[in-house]
């Protein structure tokens, strides 16, 4: 099962979201990532406006695919295109409050969830996760470490330090003058 989120509709469920649209977008993406992790669902979010520098069109943020409206268009049209391209419409759910978009995707055989209902679900899920995983004062939660390592392209083996004297590990540090038989020029 997967969710296709009309991002601006869900952000609009919070009072004052429009004062800091990039901040609201980042907060929603974090909430969607947590929801995806806890539920095991595939999540894609579509936003109106220009792509964020940190989350370009088609990128993935902690397991959430991020899309934007095409230039001169809106998120609803992009959602329609994604629904039309979907192979598994029976298991797809579109989250939107837009009546015309909702009617269209229902005709395509896709279930619609209202943005307010989904916002409440996110809030409820967030509260239950916070009870189970209390926030640490700083750093990355142990439960998120794998996602961050994947995000930055690091494998768990990269985190292990080699044993002292391991010949396969290159020696780090500054080269001494005259090393390699040549004097270094100063510029």
C-alpha positions as protocol buffer text, in pm:
chain_id: "A"
residue {
  index: 1
  type: UNK
  ca { x: 0 y: 0 z: 0 }
}
residue {
  index: 2
  type: UNK
  ca { x: 122 y: 349 z: -76 }
}
residue {
  index: 3
  type: UNK
  ca { x: 15 y: 703 z: -7 }
}
residue {
  index: 4
  type: UNK
  ca { x: 33 y: 998 z: -247 }
}
residue {
  index: 5
  type: UNK
  ca { x: 12 y: 1318 z: -44 }
}
residue {
  index: 6
  type: UNK
  ca { x: -105 y: 1660 z: -162 }
}
residue {
  index: 7
  type: UNK
  ca { x: 157 y: 1829 z: 55 }
}
residue {
  index: 8
  type: UNK
  ca { x: 18 y: 2182 z: 56 }
}
residue {
  index: 9
  type: UNK
  ca { x: -327 y: 2053 z: 158 }
}
residue {
  index: 10
  type: UNK
  ca { x: -181 y: 1871 z: 459 }
}
residue {
  index: 11
  type: UNK
  ca { x: 42 y: 2168 z: 552 }
}
residue {
  index: 12
  type: UNK
  ca { x: -265 y: 2395 z: 538 }
}
residue {
  index: 13
  type: UNK
  ca { x: -418 y: 2197 z: 825 }
}
residue {
  index: 14
  type: UNK
  ca { x: -182 y: 2387 z: 1058 }
}
residue {
  index: 15
  type: UNK
  ca { x: -256 y: 2748 z: 1150 }
}
residue {
  index: 16
  type: UNK
  ca { x: 11 y: 2989 z: 1025 }
}
residue {
  index: 17
  type: UNK
  ca { x: 186 y: 2740 z: 795 }
}
residue {
  index: 18
  type: UNK
  ca { x: 203 y: 3000 z: 515 }
}
residue {
  index: 19
  type: UNK
  ca { x: 435 y: 3228 z: 718 }
}
residue {
  index: 20
  type: UNK
  ca { x: 723 y: 2983 z: 668 }
}
residue {
  index: 21
  type: UNK
  ca { x: 642 y: 2757 z: 373 }
}
residue {
  index: 22
  type: UNK
  ca { x: 990 y: 2599 z: 346 }
}
residue {
  index: 23
  type: UNK
  ca { x: 987 y: 2528 z: 722 }
}
residue {
  index: 24
  type: UNK
  ca { x: 635 y: 2383 z: 700 }
}
residue {
  index: 25
  type: UNK
  ca { x: 746 y: 2163 z: 410 }
}
residue {
  index: 26
  type: UNK
  ca { x: 1047 y: 2031 z: 606 }
}
residue {
  index: 27
  type: UNK
  ca { x: 835 y: 1963 z: 916 }
}
residue {
  index: 28
  type: UNK
  ca { x: 579 y: 1774 z: 708 }
}
residue {
  index: 29
  type: UNK
  ca { x: 852 y: 1569 z: 538 }
}
residue {
  index: 30
  type: UNK
  ca { x: 991 y: 1471 z: 880 }
}
residue {
  index: 31
  type: UNK
  ca { x: 644 y: 1368 z: 997 }
}
residue {
  index: 32
  type: UNK
  ca { x: 584 y: 1170 z: 677 }
}
residue {
  index: 33
  type: UNK
  ca { x: 921 y: 996 z: 715 }
}
residue {
  index: 34
  type: UNK
  ca { x: 833 y: 894 z: 1070 }
}
residue {
  index: 35
  type: UNK
  ca { x: 488 y: 776 z: 954 }
}
residue {
  index: 36
  type: UNK
  ca { x: 646 y: 573 z: 671 }
}
residue {
  index: 37
  type: UNK
  ca { x: 900 y: 416 z: 907 }
}
residue {
  index: 38
  type: UNK
  ca { x: 643 y: 320 z: 1172 }
}
residue {
  index: 39
  type: UNK
  ca { x: 373 y: 201 z: 930 }
}
residue {
  index: 40
  type: UNK
  ca { x: 598 y: 41 z: 668 }
}
residue {
  index: 41
  type: UNK
  ca { x: 411 y: 226 z: 391 }
}
residue {
  index: 42
  type: UNK
  ca { x: 546 y: 388 z: 77 }
}
residue {
  index: 43
  type: UNK
  ca { x: 492 y: 764 z: 87 }
}
residue {
  index: 44
  type: UNK
  ca { x: 518 y: 1018 z: -195 }
}
residue {
  index: 45
  type: UNK
  ca { x: 447 y: 1389 z: -143 }
}
residue {
  index: 46
  type: UNK
  ca { x: 369 y: 1648 z: -409 }
}
residue {
  index: 47
  type: UNK
  ca { x: 406 y: 2021 z: -339 }
}
residue {
  index: 48
  type: UNK
  ca { x: 306 y: 2338 z: -521 }
}
residue {
  index: 49
  type: UNK
  ca { x: 578 y: 2590 z: -596 }
}
residue {
  index: 50
  type: UNK
  ca { x: 943 y: 2574 z: -688 }
}
residue {
  index: 51
  type: UNK
  ca { x: 1152 y: 2279 z: -569 }
}
residue {
  index: 52
  type: UNK
  ca { x: 1342 y: 2314 z: -244 }
}
residue {
  index: 53
  type: UNK
  ca { x: 1721 y: 2333 z: -288 }
}
residue {
  index: 54
  type: UNK
  ca { x: 1767 y: 2051 z: -37 }
}
residue {
  index: 55
  type: UNK
  ca { x: 1488 y: 1829 z: -173 }
}
residue {
  index: 56
  type: UNK
  ca { x: 1484 y: 1851 z: -556 }
}
residue {
  index: 57
  type: UNK
  ca { x: 1205 y: 1700 z: -764 }
}
residue {
  index: 58
  type: UNK
  ca { x: 1212 y: 1320 z: -753 }
}
residue {
  index: 59
  type: UNK
  ca { x: 1449 y: 1306 z: -456 }
}
residue {
  index: 60
  type: UNK
  ca { x: 1397 y: 1095 z: -149 }
}
residue {
  index: 61
  type: UNK
  ca { x: 1401 y: 1226 z: 208 }
}
residue {
  index: 62
  type: UNK
  ca { x: 1435 y: 947 z: 464 }
}
residue {
  index: 63
  type: UNK
  ca { x: 1223 y: 716 z: 250 }
}
residue {
  index: 64
  type: UNK
  ca { x: 967 y: 977 z: 133 }
}
residue {
  index: 65
  type: UNK
  ca { x: 974 y: 1060 z: -239 }
}
residue {
  index: 66
  type: UNK
  ca { x: 935 y: 1432 z: -305 }
}
residue {
  index: 67
  type: UNK
  ca { x: 773 y: 1581 z: -616 }
}
residue {
  index: 68
  type: UNK
  ca { x: 672 y: 1931 z: -722 }
}
residue {
  index: 69
  type: UNK
  ca { x: 422 y: 2081 z: -963 }
}
residue {
  index: 70
  type: UNK
  ca { x: 554 y: 2129 z: -1314 }
}
residue {
  index: 71
  type: UNK
  ca { x: 643 y: 2487 z: -1401 }
}
residue {
  index: 72
  type: UNK
  ca { x: 323 y: 2676 z: -1485 }
}
residue {
  index: 73
  type: UNK
  ca { x: 105 y: 2400 z: -1337 }
}
residue {
  index: 74
  type: UNK
  ca { x: -8 y: 2286 z: -994 }
}
residue {
  index: 75
  type: UNK
  ca { x: 33 y: 1989 z: -764 }
}
residue {
  index: 76
  type: UNK
  ca { x: -310 y: 1853 z: -854 }
}
residue {
  index: 77
  type: UNK
  ca { x: -203 y: 1800 z: -1217 }
}
residue {
  index: 78
  type: UNK
  ca { x: 118 y: 1628 z: -1104 }
}
residue {
  index: 79
  type: UNK
  ca { x: -83 y: 1400 z: -873 }
}
residue {
  index: 80
  type: UNK
  ca { x: -316 y: 1310 z: -1161 }
}
residue {
  index: 81
  type: UNK
  ca { x: -14 y: 1218 z: -1376 }
}
residue {
  index: 82
  type: UNK
  ca { x: 133 y: 1004 z: -1095 }
}
residue {
  index: 83
  type: UNK
  ca { x: -202 y: 828 z: -1044 }
}
residue {
  index: 84
  type: UNK
  ca { x: -231 y: 760 z: -1418 }
}
residue {
  index: 85
  type: UNK
  ca { x: 121 y: 615 z: -1421 }
}
residue {
  index: 86
  type: UNK
  ca { x: 56 y: 396 z: -1115 }
}
residue {
  index: 87
  type: UNK
  ca { x: 39 y: 21 z: -1174 }
}
residue {
  index: 88
  type: UNK
  ca { x: -129 y: -54 z: -841 }
}
residue {
  index: 89
  type: UNK
  ca { x: -420 y: 185 z: -816 }
}
residue {
  index: 90
  type: UNK
  ca { x: -614 y: -57 z: -593 }
}
residue {
  index: 91
  type: UNK
  ca { x: -356 y: -16 z: -315 }
}
residue {
  index: 92
  type: UNK
  ca { x: -290 y: 355 z: -368 }
}
residue {
  index: 93
  type: UNK
  ca { x: -440 y: 619 z: -139 }
}
residue {
  index: 94
  type: UNK
  ca { x: -440 y: 988 z: -231 }
}
residue {
  index: 95
  type: UNK
  ca { x: -451 y: 1242 z: 52 }
}
residue {
  index: 96
  type: UNK
  ca { x: -614 y: 1568 z: -59 }
}
residue {
  index: 97
  type: UNK
  ca { x: -889 y: 1813 z: 32 }
}
residue {
  index: 98
  type: UNK
  ca { x: -938 y: 1921 z: -328 }
}
residue {
  index: 99
  type: UNK
  ca { x: -1285 y: 1805 z: -435 }
}
residue {
  index: 100
  type: UNK
  ca { x: -1215 y: 1798 z: -811 }
}
residue {
  index: 101
  type: UNK
  ca { x: -889 y: 1605 z: -762 }
}
residue {
  index: 102
  type: UNK
  ca { x: -1063 y: 1364 z: -524 }
}
residue {
  index: 103
  type: UNK
  ca { x: -1340 y: 1297 z: -777 }
}
residue {
  index: 104
  type: UNK
  ca { x: -1086 y: 1239 z: -1055 }
}
residue {
  index: 105
  type: UNK
  ca { x: -871 y: 989 z: -862 }
}
residue {
  index: 106
  type: UNK
  ca { x: -1181 y: 802 z: -737 }
}
residue {
  index: 107
  type: UNK
  ca { x: -1284 y: 754 z: -1102 }
}
residue {
  index: 108
  type: UNK
  ca { x: -935 y: 604 z: -1154 }
}
residue {
  index: 109
  type: UNK
  ca { x: -1007 y: 348 z: -880 }
}
residue {
  index: 110
  type: UNK
  ca { x: -800 y: 515 z: -606 }
}
residue {
  index: 111
  type: UNK
  ca { x: -915 y: 570 z: -247 }
}
residue {
  index: 112
  type: UNK
  ca { x: -915 y: 930 z: -120 }
}
residue {
  index: 113
  type: UNK
  ca { x: -838 y: 1038 z: 235 }
}
residue {
  index: 114
  type: UNK
  ca { x: -922 y: 1394 z: 340 }
}
residue {
  index: 115
  type: UNK
  ca { x: -623 y: 1605 z: 447 }
}
residue {
  index: 116
  type: UNK
  ca { x: -772 y: 1686 z: 788 }
}
residue {
  index: 117
  type: UNK
  ca { x: -827 y: 1317 z: 863 }
}
residue {
  index: 118
  type: UNK
  ca { x: -470 y: 1235 z: 758 }
}
residue {
  index: 119
  type: UNK
  ca { x: -334 y: 1529 z: 966 }
}
residue {
  index: 120
  type: UNK
  ca { x: -506 y: 1383 z: 1274 }
}
residue {
  index: 121
  type: UNK
  ca { x: -362 y: 1042 z: 1193 }
}
residue {
  index: 122
  type: UNK
  ca { x: -11 y: 1193 z: 1169 }
}
residue {
  index: 123
  type: UNK
  ca { x: -59 y: 1375 z: 1499 }
}
residue {
  index: 124
  type: UNK
  ca { x: -186 y: 1061 z: 1673 }
}
residue {
  index: 125
  type: UNK
  ca { x: 100 y: 855 z: 1529 }
}
residue {
  index: 126
  type: UNK
  ca { x: 352 y: 1119 z: 1637 }
}
residue {
  index: 127
  type: UNK
  ca { x: 223 y: 1118 z: 1994 }
}
residue {
  index: 128
  type: UNK
  ca { x: 240 y: 739 z: 2022 }
}
residue {
  index: 129
  type: UNK
  ca { x: 593 y: 732 z: 1876 }
}
residue {
  index: 130
  type: UNK
  ca { x: 709 y: 1002 z: 2121 }
}
residue {
  index: 131
  type: UNK
  ca { x: 578 y: 793 z: 2410 }
}
residue {
  index: 132
  type: UNK
  ca { x: 776 y: 493 z: 2290 }
}
residue {
  index: 133
  type: UNK
  ca { x: 1089 y: 682 z: 2180 }
}
residue {
  index: 134
  type: UNK
  ca { x: 1151 y: 980 z: 2409 }
}
residue {
  index: 135
  type: UNK
  ca { x: 1357 y: 1255 z: 2246 }
}
residue {
  index: 136
  type: UNK
  ca { x: 1724 y: 1273 z: 2329 }
}
residue {
  index: 137
  type: UNK
  ca { x: 1866 y: 1613 z: 2402 }
}
residue {
  index: 138
  type: UNK
  ca { x: 2101 y: 1601 z: 2100 }
}
residue {
  index: 139
  type: UNK
  ca { x: 2219 y: 1373 z: 1823 }
}
residue {
  index: 140
  type: UNK
  ca { x: 2056 y: 1113 z: 1607 }
}
residue {
  index: 141
  type: UNK
  ca { x: 1814 y: 860 z: 1750 }
}
residue {
  index: 142
  type: UNK
  ca { x: 1943 y: 505 z: 1736 }
}
residue {
  index: 143
  type: UNK
  ca { x: 1625 y: 405 z: 1550 }
}
residue {
  index: 144
  type: UNK
  ca { x: 1702 y: 660 z: 1273 }
}
residue {
  index: 145
  type: UNK
  ca { x: 2070 y: 572 z: 1229 }
}
residue {
  index: 146
  type: UNK
  ca { x: 2011 y: 321 z: 949 }
}
residue {
  index: 147
  type: UNK
  ca { x: 1798 y: 569 z: 753 }
}
residue {
  index: 148
  type: UNK
  ca { x: 2059 y: 843 z: 782 }
}
residue {
  index: 149
  type: UNK
  ca { x: 2338 y: 606 z: 682 }
}
residue {
  index: 150
  type: UNK
  ca { x: 2134 y: 501 z: 378 }
}
residue {
  index: 151
  type: UNK
  ca { x: 2056 y: 866 z: 298 }
}
residue {
  index: 152
  type: UNK
  ca { x: 2426 y: 956 z: 295 }
}
residue {
  index: 153
  type: UNK
  ca { x: 2530 y: 638 z: 113 }
}
residue {
  index: 154
  type: UNK
  ca { x: 2719 y: 488 z: 406 }
}
residue {
  index: 155
  type: UNK
  ca { x: 2711 y: 119 z: 485 }
}
residue {
  index: 156
  type: UNK
  ca { x: 2737 y: -11 z: 844 }
}
residue {
  index: 157
  type: UNK
  ca { x: 3077 y: -161 z: 762 }
}
residue {
  index: 158
  type: UNK
  ca { x: 3211 y: 190 z: 686 }
}
residue {
  index: 159
  type: UNK
  ca { x: 3152 y: 283 z: 1047 }
}
residue {
  index: 160
  type: UNK
  ca { x: 3387 y: 16 z: 1184 }
}
residue {
  index: 161
  type: UNK
  ca { x: 3742 y: 121 z: 1265 }
}
residue {
  index: 162
  type: UNK
  ca { x: 4028 y: -103 z: 1150 }
}
residue {
  index: 163
  type: UNK
  ca { x: 4249 y: -268 z: 1408 }
}
residue {
  index: 164
  type: UNK
  ca { x: 4572 y: -84 z: 1489 }
}
residue {
  index: 165
  type: UNK
  ca { x: 4853 y: -174 z: 1257 }
}
residue {
  index: 166
  type: UNK
  ca { x: 4616 y: -288 z: 982 }
}
residue {
  index: 167
  type: UNK
  ca { x: 4825 y: -254 z: 666 }
}
residue {
  index: 168
  type: UNK
  ca { x: 4518 y: -212 z: 445 }
}
residue {
  index: 169
  type: UNK
  ca { x: 4436 y: 124 z: 607 }
}
residue {
  index: 170
  type: UNK
  ca { x: 4625 y: 417 z: 449 }
}
residue {
  index: 171
  type: UNK
  ca { x: 4836 y: 631 z: 678 }
}
residue {
  index: 172
  type: UNK
  ca { x: 4677 y: 968 z: 735 }
}
residue {
  index: 173
  type: UNK
  ca { x: 4862 y: 1286 z: 802 }
}
residue {
  index: 174
  type: UNK
  ca { x: 5086 y: 1536 z: 630 }
}
residue {
  index: 175
  type: UNK
  ca { x: 5363 y: 1417 z: 406 }
}
residue {
  index: 176
  type: UNK
  ca { x: 5705 y: 1504 z: 541 }
}
residue {
  index: 177
  type: UNK
  ca { x: 5934 y: 1719 z: 328 }
}
residue {
  index: 178
  type: UNK
  ca { x: 6152 y: 1501 z: 117 }
}
residue {
  index: 179
  type: UNK
  ca { x: 5914 y: 1206 z: 134 }
}
residue {
  index: 180
  type: UNK
  ca { x: 5893 y: 1035 z: -203 }
}
residue {
  index: 181
  type: UNK
  ca { x: 6242 y: 1165 z: -285 }
}
residue {
  index: 182
  type: UNK
  ca { x: 6133 y: 1516 z: -395 }
}
residue {
  index: 183
  type: UNK
  ca { x: 6121 y: 1848 z: -219 }
}
residue {
  index: 184
  type: UNK
  ca { x: 5787 y: 2023 z: -227 }
}
residue {
  index: 185
  type: UNK
  ca { x: 5762 y: 2365 z: -382 }
}
residue {
  index: 186
  type: UNK
  ca { x: 5596 y: 2640 z: -187 }
}
residue {
  index: 187
  type: UNK
  ca { x: 5367 y: 2876 z: -369 }
}
